[in-house]
Amino acid sequence: MKAMLYSHTRAALFLLAALCVLAAPTLAQSDPSKAAPATVTGRVTDGKRALSGIIITLQPNGPVNRSQNMPSAKTDADGRYRLGGVAPGSYRIMSIAPAHVTTETSEGPFGRALTINPGEAVENIDFRLTRGGVITGRVTGSDGKPIIGEMVQLTPEDNTQPFALMLMARTDRSQLMTDDRGVYRIYGLAAGRYRVSVGTGGARAPRRAGTGSNGTQTFYQRTFYPGVTDEAQAKLVEVTAGSETTDIDITLEKTTRQTYGVAGRLVFAETGQPAASIRVSFAPAGRGGVAGGGFVNFGGGGAGGIVTDARGEFKMEGLASGRYFLFANREGNPDWYSEQVAFEVADADVEGVEVKLRHGASVSGKVQIEGVSDPATAARLLNGVRVFARMNNPGEVPTPDSFPSQAIAPDGSFRFVGLRAGQVTILMSGIENGLMLVRVEQGGVGSPRGNVVEVTEGAQVTGVRIVVAHGTAVVRGQVNVVGGVLPEGWQLMVTARRVGGGDGQSGGGRGSQVDARGRFVVEGLVAGEYEFQATAFAVGGRGGGGPGNRGGGGAGGRIMGVSQRVMVSETGEQSITLVLNLQ
């Protein structure tokens, strides 16, 4: 089945996530001239007439302080807006108009990139919007009664259409839900053809309507308009700009399937004693019987899930036939980890599953900021910063405890417990504090794999030092595209990674999306040599076959880029130019 509603913004979400990890926010500068406020002006129209009352707002790329007021303005009667007092930096500018869609390919669900220099007057950042279409209908059961509170999903005819619904990012998701009459009304749709369906997981994970005492489960199978369960037979619904397509009704049929239970117990491996009051979860096995999907299904019993009793015993109900993994949840910060036990449900309940909890390894040490000797200053910079221990265990279900985090103590110390044996990748937040992870050391020697620590079963690894730096340097730049033009729907991003700074996941990098003028800014850099790379890629599969180049171009969606090494001084600003040749 093609990607459903939430998958249509996957590329935009990927881009936003990449920017949140890499992009440094605007940092305070000691030179007032570097913080001179800027202005942004433009106009919003439908191509012919001015649109008044449209909100235009700026959102910083990278971490956002939610208490910070973001610049915003409404368009006047002539469709014009003005954002004043804007701090220099890297932003995304967007129009907030839920009933409208943009006709600009450079603007996605999270707006378009905009790099602003100190004191700059940025003009003619215009938006062209059109009134979106509407699909409305009613969802009922076979008895004619309304199905209330059910989510309606849309799939464009093909995933290359600009999907301007922007439901995840910019509108009220309640428009996707049926009301007390079973009626739904989805607005702000781009012109195109859509499949409309009801249900949240297809035939394998249908909407549950009830469980009988004999272990049968009644559910509504995923159904497409005009009432078919096979997506290939779904009727496409035509939407045009500003139109309302009505009577897209769907009737759901109840069906039943046999379900089974699984019972077992949790024990501590070293003592054999029962593990009481611990939550148990399961996840379906993927192809080939290995852990799949990365999505954990918590084991029934309402929001609280299944919890072991005083004897460490548990029982789950309502499992369909299939293969699963069972494990215990690490809540809080226990010093144990859970084995993952595979089991299969065929045509009967499963009994006697035993899950062992094992005393885990630990990793402890301190975070040290290079060049900062004053404890009070170090504590201030580390305030709110967290370190993460990503456990690399191929074949295992990525459980909630696969990526534990710890706040850093005022003295810079940290300690992870309950770790499995294997490779532990050390990561950290702190970009909002201008911090960059430089290296991880053990025994005064840098880790041979950058920020990876090798952990054996039950080992107590001490003396780990996470070396970070506080960066204040700024690199502003320009990307010039020569030898052609980027296809429609392609975007550019610049990343700066410190040479010799680890495996690329250490936090030793910054980045910025390139705006329509080819500009970018990378802030919060520490002194050293960096590799700046400009990368072009297709967002959402748009753009068809992309142009090839020496950096590895090719078919649509393939990444192509160019890199350049730059020596960055300790403070101040410098400028660079990157040339991306499409030939």
C-alpha positions in Angstrom: 0.0 0.0 0.0 1.3 3.5 -0.8 2.2 5.8 2.0 -0.8 7.1 3.9 -1.6 10.6 5.1 1.3 11.0 7.6 3.8 9.6 5.2 3.3 12.4 2.7 5.2 14.8 5.0 7.9 12.3 5.7 10.5 14.1 3.5 9.6 17.4 5.1 9.9 15.9 8.5 13.2 14.4 7.6 14.5 17.8 6.5 13.2 19.4 9.7 14.8 16.7 11.8 18.1 17.1 10.0 18.0 20.8 10.6 17.1 20.4 14.3 20.1 18.1 14.7 22.6 20.1 12.7 21.5 23.8 12.5 22.7 26.1 15.2 20.5 28.9 16.3 21.5 32.6 16.3 24.0 33.1 19.1 24.6 36.3 21.0 27.4 38.3 19.6 29.8 40.6 21.5 29.9 43.0 18.6 26.5 44.9 18.5 26.9 45.4 14.8 26.7 41.6 14.3 23.3 41.5 16.0 21.8 44.5 14.1 18.1 43.7 13.5 16.8 43.1 10.0 13.4 43.5 8.3 11.5 41.2 6.0 8.8 42.4 3.7 6.6 41.0 1.0 3.1 40.5 -0.4 0.6 37.7 -0.4 -1.8 37.2 -3.4 -3.8 34.6 -5.1 -2.0 35.5 -8.4 -4.4 38.3 -9.1 -5.9 39.7 -5.9 -4.3 40.7 -2.6 -5.1 38.4 0.3 -5.5 40.3 3.6 -5.4 38.8 7.1 -2.9 36.1 6.2 -0.3 35.5 9.0 3.3 35.4 8.0 5.8 34.0 10.6 9.4 33.2 11.0 10.7 30.0 12.8 14.4 29.6 13.5 16.0 26.6 12.0 17.3 24.4 14.8 16.3 24.2 18.5 13.5 26.7 19.5 13.0 28.2 22.9 9.2 27.9 23.1 9.0 31.0 25.4 10.6 33.0 22.7 8.2 35.2 20.7 8.7 34.5 17.0 8.3 37.4 14.5 4.9 37.4 12.8 2.7 39.8 11.0 -0.7 39.9 9.2 -1.1 41.1 5.7 -2.9 44.4 5.2 -5.7 45.2 2.7 -3.1 45.3 -0.1 -1.7 41.9 1.0 1.5 43.4 2.3 3.3 42.4 5.5 6.4 43.6 7.4 8.5 41.7 9.9 10.7 44.1 11.9 13.4 43.7 14.6 14.5 40.3 13.2 17.7 38.9 14.6 20.2 37.7 12.0 20.2 33.9 11.4 18.7 31.0 9.6 14.9 30.8 9.5 11.9 29.2 7.8 9.3 31.7 6.7 5.8 30.4 6.3 2.2 31.6 5.6 -0.4 30.4 8.0 -3.7 30.0 6.1 -5.2 26.6 6.7 -7.9 26.9 4.1 -5.4 27.9 1.4 -2.5 26.0 -0.4 0.6 27.4 -1.8 1.5 27.3 -5.4 5.2 27.7 -4.6 7.2 24.5 -4.9 9.9 25.9 -2.6 7.4 26.1 0.3 6.5 22.8 2.0 4.6 22.1 5.2 7.3 23.9 7.2 7.7 27.0 5.0 10.7 28.0 3.0 14.3 28.6 4.0 15.4 32.2 4.5 18.9 33.4 5.6 19.0 36.9 7.1 22.2 38.9 7.6 22.7 41.6 10.2 20.8 44.8 9.4 19.5 43.5 6.1 16.3 44.7 4.5 15.0 41.5 2.9 12.4 42.5 0.3 9.9 40.8 -2.1 9.5 37.5 -0.1 6.1 37.0 -1.7 3.6 34.2 -1.3 1.1 33.0 -3.9 -1.8 31.1 -2.4 -5.0 29.6 -3.7 -8.1 28.5 -2.0 -7.9 24.8 -1.2 -10.5 22.2 -2.0 -12.7 20.3 0.3 -13.7 16.6 0.7 -16.6 15.8 3.0 -18.7 12.8 3.7 -20.1 10.5 6.3 -18.8 7.2 7.9 -21.4 4.7 9.1 -21.6 1.1 10.1 -23.6 -1.5 8.2 -26.5 -0.8 10.6 -26.6 2.8 9.4 -25.3 4.2 12.7 -22.6 6.9 12.7 -19.0 5.9 13.5 -17.9 8.6 15.8 -14.3 9.8 16.4 -12.8 7.8 13.5 -9.8 9.2 11.6 -10.2 9.6 7.9 -7.0 9.3 5.8 -6.1 10.6 2.3 -3.6 9.2 -0.2 -2.8 11.3 -3.3 -3.0 9.4 -6.6 0.8 9.5 -6.7 3.3 10.7 -4.2 4.8 13.3 -6.5 1.8 15.7 -6.1 2.5 18.7 -3.8 0.5 17.6 -0.8 -0.4 21.0 0.7 -2.8 19.7 3.3 -0.1 20.4 5.9 -2.2 18.6 8.6 0.7 17.6 10.8 2.4 20.9 10.8 0.0 23.7 10.4 -3.7 22.8 10.9 -6.1 21.4 13.5 -6.1 17.6 13.2 -9.7 17.5 14.4 -10.8 18.1 10.8 -9.7 14.5 10.1 -12.0 13.1 12.7 -15.7 12.1 12.3 -18.1 14.0 14.5 -21.1 12.8 16.4 -23.0 12.3 13.1 -20.1 10.4 11.6 -19.5 13.4 9.3 -16.0 14.6 8.3 -14.9 17.6 6.4 -11.2 18.0 5.2 -10.3 21.4 3.8 -7.2 23.1 2.4 -6.5 20.4 -0.1 -4.3 20.9 -3.2 -5.9 20.2 -6.5 -5.5 16.5 -7.5 -7.0 13.1 -7.1 -7.1 11.3 -3.7 -8.0 8.0 -2.2 -10.1 8.3 0.9 -10.1 5.6 3.5 -11.1 4.9 7.1 -9.1 2.9 9.6 -5.7 3.1 11.3 -3.7 0.1 10.4 -5.0 -2.0 7.5 -6.2 -5.6 7.8 -3.3 -6.6 10.0 -4.0 -4.0 12.6 -7.6 -3.0 12.2 -9.7 -0.6 14.3 -10.9 -2.7 17.2 -14.7 -2.6 17.8 -14.7 -5.1 20.7 -13.4 -8.4 22.1 -15.7 -11.3 22.9 -15.5 -13.7 25.9 -14.5 -16.5 23.5 -11.4 -14.7 22.4 -12.8 -13.4 19.1 -12.1 -9.9 18.2 -14.6 -7.8 16.3 -13.1 -5.0 14.2 -13.7 -2.6 11.3 -11.4 -3.5 8.5 -9.7 -0.7 6.6 -12.1 0.5 3.9 -11.6 2.8 1.0 -14.3 4.9 -0.8 -16.7 3.8 -2.2 -16.7 0.8 0.3 -13.9 -1.6 -0.8 -11.1 -3.1 1.2 -8.7 -3.5 -1.7 -6.8 -0.2 -2.4 -6.5 -1.1 -6.0 -10.3 -0.9 -6.3 -10.6 2.4 -4.5 -12.3 5.2 -6.5 -10.2 8.3 -6.9 -11.8 11.5 -5.6 -11.2 14.6 -7.8 -10.5 17.9 -6.1 -10.2 21.3 -7.8 -9.1 24.6 -6.3 -11.8 26.1 -4.2 -14.3 23.3 -4.8 -16.2 21.1 -2.3 -16.6 17.5 -3.2 -19.5 16.1 -1.1 -21.1 12.7 -0.3 -17.8 10.8 -0.1 -19.5 8.3 2.2 -18.0 5.1 3.5 -19.8 2.2 5.2 -17.8 -0.1 7.5 -18.5 -3.8 7.9 -17.7 -5.6 11.1 -15.7 -8.8 10.9 -14.2 -11.1 13.4 -11.0 -13.0 13.9 -9.7 -15.4 16.6 -7.2 -14.0 19.0 -5.1 -15.6 21.7 -3.2 -14.8 24.8 0.4 -15.1 26.0 1.4 -15.8 29.6 4.7 -15.9 31.3 6.9 -14.4 33.9 9.9 -12.1 34.4 12.8 -13.2 36.5 16.2 -11.8 37.4 18.8 -13.9 35.6 21.4 -13.8 38.4 19.1 -14.8 41.3 16.1 -16.4 39.7 13.9 -14.2 41.8 10.6 -12.9 40.3 10.6 -9.4 38.9 7.4 -7.7 40.3 5.6 -4.6 39.2 7.4 -4.2 35.9 5.7 -3.3 32.7 5.8 -5.9 29.8 5.6 -5.0 26.1 5.7 -6.8 22.8 6.5 -6.0 19.2 5.7 -7.9 16.0 8.5 -9.6 14.2 9.4 -8.3 10.8 10.4 -10.2 7.6 12.6 -13.2 8.2 11.6 -13.3 11.8 13.9 -10.5 12.9 12.8 -7.4 14.8 11.0 -5.2 12.4 9.7 -1.7 11.9 10.9 -0.1 15.1 7.4 0.4 16.3 6.7 -1.0 19.7 3.2 -2.2 20.6 2.7 -1.9 24.3 0.9 -4.8 25.8 -2.8 -4.1 26.3 -4.4 -3.4 29.7 -5.2 0.2 28.9 -2.8 3.1 29.1 -1.0 1.4 32.0 -0.1 -1.7 29.9 0.5 -5.1 31.4 2.4 -5.1 34.8 3.8 -8.2 36.5 2.3 -9.4 39.8 4.1 -10.3 43.0 5.2 -13.6 41.4 6.6 -11.8 38.3 3.8 -13.3 36.2 1.8 -11.6 33.4 -0.8 -12.4 30.8 -1.7 -10.6 27.6 -4.8 -11.1 25.5 -6.0 -10.3 22.0 -3.0 -11.3 19.9 -3.6 -12.4 16.4 -1.6 -15.3 14.8 2.0 -14.3 14.1 5.5 -13.9 15.4 6.4 -11.4 18.2 9.1 -10.3 20.5 8.5 -9.9 24.2 10.5 -7.7 26.7 10.3 -5.7 29.9 10.3 -1.9 29.9 13.0 -0.1 31.7 11.2 2.7 33.5 13.2 5.1 35.6 16.9 4.2 35.6 17.3 0.6 36.7 20.6 -1.2 36.6 19.2 -4.1 34.5 18.2 -4.7 30.9 15.7 -7.1 29.4 16.3 -10.0 27.1 14.0 -10.0 24.1 12.3 -13.3 23.7 10.7 -14.4 20.4 7.5 -16.4 20.4 4.9 -17.4 17.9 1.1 -17.4 18.1 -0.5 -20.1 15.9 -3.9 -21.4 16.9 -3.7 -21.5 20.7 -2.7 -19.5 23.7 1.0 -19.4 24.5 2.1 -20.3 28.0 5.4 -20.4 29.9 7.3 -17.6 28.3 10.1 -16.5 30.5 11.9 -13.2 30.1 15.2 -12.7 32.0 16.4 -9.4 33.3 20.2 -9.1 33.5 22.4 -6.8 35.4 23.7 -4.3 32.8 26.9 -2.5 32.2 27.5 1.1 33.1 29.4 4.0 31.5 30.3 7.0 33.6 32.5 10.0 33.4 32.5 13.8 33.0 31.8 16.4 30.3 34.6 18.9 29.9 34.4 22.1 27.9 37.6 23.0 26.2 39.0 26.4 27.2 36.5 26.9 30.1 38.2 26.6 33.5 35.7 28.5 35.6 33.2 26.0 37.2 30.4 28.5 37.3 30.7 29.2 33.6 30.9 25.5 32.7 27.8 24.8 34.9 25.9 27.6 33.1 26.7 26.3 29.6 25.9 22.7 30.6 22.6 23.6 32.2 19.8 21.7 30.5 22.2 19.7 28.3 21.8 16.0 28.1 24.0 13.1 26.9 22.6 10.1 25.1 23.8 6.5 24.9 22.6 4.9 21.6 23.0 1.2 21.9 23.7 -0.5 18.6 22.2 -4.0 18.8 21.3 -5.3 15.3 18.3 -7.6 15.1 16.8 -6.3 18.3 13.6 -4.3 18.6 14.4 -0.6 19.2 12.7 -0.4 22.6 12.1 2.9 24.5 15.3 2.2 26.5 17.5 1.8 23.4 18.4 5.5 23.5 18.7 6.4 27.2 19.6 10.0 28.2 21.0 11.6 31.2 21.0 15.2 32.4 24.6 16.4 33.1 25.2 17.2 36.7 26.5 20.7 37.6 30.0 19.3 38.0 29.8 17.8 34.5 29.4 14.2 35.6 27.1 11.6 34.1 26.4 7.9 34.5 24.5 5.4 32.3 23.4 2.1 33.8 21.6 -1.1 32.6 23.4 -1.1 29.3 23.7 -4.2 27.0 27.0 -5.4 25.8 28.1 -3.9 22.4 28.9 -0.5 20.9 27.5 2.5 22.7 27.4 5.7 20.7 27.6 8.9 22.8 25.6 11.8 21.6 24.5 15.0 23.2 22.1 17.9 23.0 23.6 21.4 23.6 23.5 23.0 20.2 21.2 25.6 21.7 24.0 26.4 24.2 26.5 26.7 21.4 28.2 23.5 22.4 29.8 21.0 20.0 30.9 17.5 20.9 34.5 17.2 19.8 35.6 13.8 20.9 35.1 11.0 23.5 38.1 9.8 25.5 38.8 6.7 27.6 41.9 6.8 29.9 43.0 10.0 28.4 43.0 8.6 24.9 40.6 9.4 22.1 38.1 6.7 21.2 39.3 5.0 17.9 35.8 5.2 16.6 35.1 8.9 17.4 32.3 8.8 19.9 31.7 5.1 20.3 32.5 3.2 23.5 32.9 -0.6 23.5 31.0 -2.2 26.4 31.3 -5.8 27.5 28.7 -7.8 29.4 28.3 -6.3 32.9 31.4 -4.1 32.7 31.6 -0.9 34.7 33.3 1.6 32.4 34.6 4.6 34.2 36.7 7.7 33.4 35.0 8.4 30.1 35.5 12.0 29.2 33.2 13.8 26.7 35.1 16.8 25.4 33.0 19.6 24.0 33.8 23.1 22.8 31.9 26.3 23.0 31.7 27.8 19.5 31.1 31.4 18.5 32.5 31.6 15.0 30.1 32.2 12.1 30.4 31.3 8.4 28.1 32.9 5.9 28.0 31.7 2.4 26.6 31.5 -1.0 25.8 28.4 -3.2 26.0 29.1 -6.9 24.4 26.5 -9.2 25.9 26.3 -12.6 25.5 24.1 -15.7 21.7 24.1 -15.4 19.0 24.6 -12.9 17.7 22.3 -10.1 14.5 20.5 -11.0 11.3 21.7 -9.5 10.9 20.4 -5.9 14.6 20.0 -5.2 16.3 21.8 -2.3 19.8 22.6 -1.1 21.3 22.1 2.3 24.8 22.9 3.6 26.4 21.0 6.4 29.7 21.7 8.1 31.5 18.8 9.8 34.7 19.2 11.7 37.5 17.3 10.1 38.5 14.4 12.4 35.5 15.1 14.6 34.2 11.5 14.9 31.8 9.4 13.0 29.5 12.3 11.9 27.0 11.6 14.7 29.0 13.1 17.5 27.4 16.5 17.2 30.6 17.9 15.6 28.6 19.4 12.8 26.3 22.3 12.0 24.1 22.9 9.1 21.7 25.2 7.3 19.2 25.0 4.5 20.0 27.2 1.6 17.3 29.8 0.8 16.0 30.7 -2.7 18.7 33.3 -3.0 21.4 30.7 -2.5 22.4 32.0 0.9 23.2 30.1 4.1 24.7 30.8 7.5 26.3 28.3 9.9 26.8 29.5 13.4 28.3 28.2 16.7 31.5 26.8 15.2 34.7 26.2 17.1 38.1 26.8 15.6 39.4 24.2 13.3 39.2 22.7 9.8 35.7 21.9 8.4 34.3 20.2 5.4 31.4 22.3 4.0 29.2 20.3 1.8 26.3 21.6 -0.4 23.8 18.8 -1.0 20.8 18.9 -3.4 18.0 16.4 -3.1 14.4 15.9 -4.2 11.8 16.4 -1.5 8.9 14.0 -1.5 9.9 12.3 -4.7 9.2 15.4 -6.8 11.4 16.6 -9.6 11.5 13.4 -11.7 14.9 12.5 -13.0 17.5 14.8 -11.5 20.5 16.0 -13.5 23.7 14.1 -13.0 27.0 15.6 -11.9 30.4 14.7 -10.7 29.1 14.6 -7.1 26.8 11.7 -7.8 23.6 12.9 -9.4 21.1 10.7 -11.2 17.5 9.7 -11.0 15.0 11.7 -9.0 15.6 11.7 -5.3 19.3 10.9 -5.5 21.6 13.2 -3.6 24.2 15.2 -5.4 26.7 17.6 -3.8 30.0 19.4 -3.7 32.3 19.9 -0.8 35.1 22.3 0.2 37.4 22.4 3.2 37.6 25.6 5.2 39.8 26.7 8.1 37.5 28.5 10.6 39.1 30.9 13.1 38.2 31.0 16.7 35.8 34.0 16.6 34.3 36.4 14.1 32.7 35.8 10.7 34.0 34.7 7.3 32.4 34.1 4.0 32.7 31.2 1.5 31.2 30.3 -1.9 30.3 26.8 -3.0 29.7 26.0 -6.7 27.4 23.1 -7.6 28.0 22.1 -11.2 25.0 20.1 -12.6 26.9 19.1 -15.7 
